[in-house]
């Protein structure tokens, strides 16, 4: 039961830290983990998040 709790907690932390999203990105694009791949991933995430201007 304790192992299951920590497995769930680790999964939540990976989602919060974008690790799961990065893993999906790597699989989808067929690339290996690297600083260059992380930079592209991060840039796309930030553009999607902050490109739309928010009003009042």
Secondary structure, 3 states (H helix, E strand, C coil): CHHHHHHHHHHHHHHHCCHHHHHHHHHHHCCCCCHHHHHHHHHHHHHHHHCCCCCC
